[in-house]
Amino acid sequence: MQPPPPHRAPPGQEPLYLSPRLAPPLASALKAAELLHSLTDALGSPLNLVLPEQLAENVERFRAVYRSHHLAGEIFFAHKANRSSALARQLAALDAGMDVASVAELQHALGAGFAPQRIMATGPKTSEFLWLAARVGVTVNLDSRAELEELAALVRKHALPRVAVLLRLSGFRGPGAPVLSRPSRFGTDLAELDGLLEAVERHQDVVELTGAAYHLDTMGLPEKAIALEACVNVLDECRRRGLRPRAVDVGGGYGVNYLADQAQWDRYGTELTNAVLGRRPPLTWQGHGYGLRAEAGTLRGTLGLYPGHRPVAAAGYLEELLTLQAPSLGRPLATLLLENLYDLQIEPGRALVDQCGAVLARVVEVRHTADGVPLVRLAANAGDIGLEQHGVLVDPLLIDRQGRGWADEAGPVGVHLAGNLCLESDLITRRQVFLPRLPQPGDLLAFANTAGYCMDFTAHHAMRQPLARTVALYREDGSWRWRLDDQYWPIFGTRENS
Ligand SMILES: *Cc1c(COP(=O)(O)O)cnc(C)c1O
């Protein structure tokens, strides 16, 4: 059968690539085309890949920031970013702890090899979760005063050991400014601090206050500087009351740099704006604007996208935070922590699994829309590949079926990527994606760097479509080996010193 003619970009409309940033291990794994095809043949599409060995480098980058500021304290991986057992077990073998937010995550962390002292329970909790945390001796990052009261009652009623607790705070206000941080449904508002501390004092026989915490769902550094300084002030107040806290927990939100090329990202933003304003053909399915719209020739709305190219991310972001001046006290935040001999605790999710995974999806069909744009249907849906849902725009890599010729060697080609649900809205991305060539059924598309939230967080069973299996890839004797996620333990593989 003759393949349909490829859609070629009209002259003057060069492809707009958003190439993924790939660390050498992930790049190497995604070049192992034969392995990836046989894995998907055997285990189905979609297929999640995790690279546990990358975690060592990611933890070390955060550790290096601690060292450079002479700070001590734990790095807790926010488990919610990925469900993988291989990643959890590998982390258990490293200088990191685990931040768990459900009973099942706590059970998983314990089973992966984390001793309770290396685990912290965060988020709003059920009684069962509080009981198990207290029973085994996990630190409880308290979400509210009511939670403290419930925990204290549980410990007394069931004669549990005294529990280490942190106070998660919210509602921070800058010096002389109105409320700066967005309202949060988590944590205790600073306005209610007195009541909270009074309860901590009253329950001192069953809980031991070890510190103050925040987790702000923002990239704004000034907001976090205000929160960090506020936590130090709260701990001062705790000491005045005779309590002996020792840590500030600054939560997660360090971010990931997804794109290889700043210029591609800038250009895409410009062209998307032009498309929304009608100055160029649409770049998206039905002219979707990712939050932007045109009103009488003027651009309105705000771009609802993740900043795909982020020069300051992950450990680099922590470094920036620690070197910022405390807004009122006027010293670097790291100095503030050091002066008080406070440990720094962090809860990175997305950033700690940077470069630790990918999703593979098989191309099922290539057809053309009425306006001639190829529509590539994948054996996966938008729930399996969460990049779009998180506002992350990044190109997939085309992994052709070995040994088969190409319908069109000339490429590049702009395509739409559709999923396997009978829903008009099931697009892997609403963006027209440029590929070096027109894919064919049987080819794979690899969505790189999905381990943080974009792999199994949103996967579901709609239409009884298969959930992706997860495979751990690791290096042994110079080549890639694999195990099903639950068959991987950190005893496999030999890290090559390169
Ligand atoms: C989600 C979450 C994190 C991790 O956030 P990232 O943006 O993935 O780093 C850390 N702490 C808490 C309490 C969270 O809810």
The ligand as an SDF file (V2000), in Angstrom:
LIG
                    3D

 15 15  0  0  0  0  0  0  0  0999 V2000
    4.1100   17.6890   45.6650 C   0  0  0  0  0  0  0  0  0  0  0  0
    4.8520   18.0220   46.8780 C   0  0  0  0  0  0  0  0  0  0  0  0
    6.2560   18.1220   46.8420 C   0  0  0  0  0  0  0  0  0  0  0  0
    7.0680   17.9830   45.5800 C   0  0  0  0  0  0  0  0  0  0  0  0
    6.9030   19.0640   44.7220 O   0  0  0  0  0  0  0  0  0  0  0  0
    7.8060   19.1530   43.3810 P   0  0  0  0  0  0  0  0  0  0  0  0
    7.2900   20.3640   42.6920 O   0  0  0  0  0  0  0  0  0  0  0  0
    7.5770   17.8990   42.6220 O   0  0  0  0  0  0  0  0  0  0  0  0
    9.2090   19.2960   43.8190 O   0  0  0  0  0  0  0  0  0  0  0  0
    6.9160   18.3520   48.0280 C   0  0  0  0  0  0  0  0  0  0  0  0
    6.2390   18.5020   49.1910 N   0  0  0  0  0  0  0  0  0  0  0  0
    4.8920   18.4330   49.2570 C   0  0  0  0  0  0  0  0  0  0  0  0
    4.2130   18.6050   50.5690 C   0  0  0  0  0  0  0  0  0  0  0  0
    4.1520   18.1930   48.1030 C   0  0  0  0  0  0  0  0  0  0  0  0
    2.8250   18.1250   48.1700 O   0  0  0  0  0  0  0  0  0  0  0  0
  1  2  1  0
  2  3  1  0
  2 14  2  0
  3  4  1  0
  3 10  2  0
  4  5  1  0
  5  6  1  0
  6  7  2  0
  6  8  1  0
  6  9  1  0
 10 11  1  0
 11 12  2  0
 12 13  1  0
 12 14  1  0
 14 15  1  0
M  END
$$$$
